[in-house]
Amino acid sequence: MWGVTIGSIIGLPVLLIARGWEAATHVGPAGWIAIFYLAFIVTVIGYIVWYWALSKGGVTRVAPAQFFLPVVGVGLAVIFLGERLTAVGVGAAIVILIGVRLTQRS
């Protein structure tokens, strides 16, 4: 959480210098909803859930789950955004799933 907070404190002035405050006024409602979602839902709630899971399941059981994130992200992009799934993407997903399975067995 500190990394996100410090990064935001450092990044905001840089953004304002590079783009000016006027650029923020051109962001529409959908943009602000996306910013809110990424800042609070994904980041804050994501960190809370992640550390809760680590405390309940232990690092060795829970940490490999982070490798599922690219597979889930691509799957959601295919379902909701109409992205095309390529053979390379399917192959990469299979390799990731096999790797996670192997780490869970040992």
N, C-alpha and C positions, 0 to 999 in steps of 0.2 A: 504494500500500500504506500510505503514511503517513496518508493521509486516512481510510482504514478504521480504522487503529490508533488514531489520535487521536480519531476519532468514537466509537469503542467506549469509550475511556478516559473521555471526557466523558459519553457517553450512559448508561453503566452506573450511576453514582451517581444520575443524574436518574431513571432507571427505578426504582432501589431506593427513592428518596425518594417517588416518585409512587405506586408499587404495593407497596413493601415486599418483603422477602425471601420472605415467605409466598407471594406470587404465583408465584414460581419453583417452589415445591414442588407446585403444582397442574398443572404441565406434565407430560404423560404421555410415555411412550417415543416415540410418533410425533412429538410436538412437539420433543423433544430431537434426534431424528434429523433433522428438518427444519431445526432451528437449526444443527446440525453441517454438514449439506449446504450450506446457504446461506453459512455462514461460511467453510468450508474448500474445498469443491468449487467452488462458483460464484465466490466472491470470490478466494481465493488462487490456485487453479489457473487460473481465468479470467484473472486479471492476468498470470500467467506465460505462458500461451498467447498472450494478446493482444500482449504486448511481444515475445515470440519471433517472432510473425508480422510485426510491424512491423519488426523487425530484418532479417528475411529478404526481405520483399516491398516494403518502403518504405511510407511514409505514403500516398502518392497511390494506390497499388494496394490497400492493405489497409483504409484508413479507411472507404471506402464500404460495406464489409461490415457495419459496425455498423448500417446501416440495414435489414439483413435481420433483425435481432433481433426487431422487432415481428411481422414476418411469420411467423418461425419460432415465436415464442411463441404466437401465435394458432393456428397450425397444430397445435402440440402440445396446446393446450387443447381443440381440437376433437377430436383423436384420443384423448387420454387422459382428459379430464375431461368429455367429452360436451357441450361448449359448442356453441351454435348459431352458425353462420356466417351473417352477414347480408349483404345486398347492399352496404351501406356498407363493411363489412369487406373484402369482395372487391374493391371499387373502390379502397379505400385500399391494399390489397396490390398491386394492379396499378400504381397511381401510384408506389408505392415501388420496385417492380421496374423500371419504366420509367426512373425517376430514377437508380437505380444503374447501369443499362445505359448511359444517356447520359453519366454521369461516367466510365465505363470507356472509352468510345469517344474522348473528347476528350483 
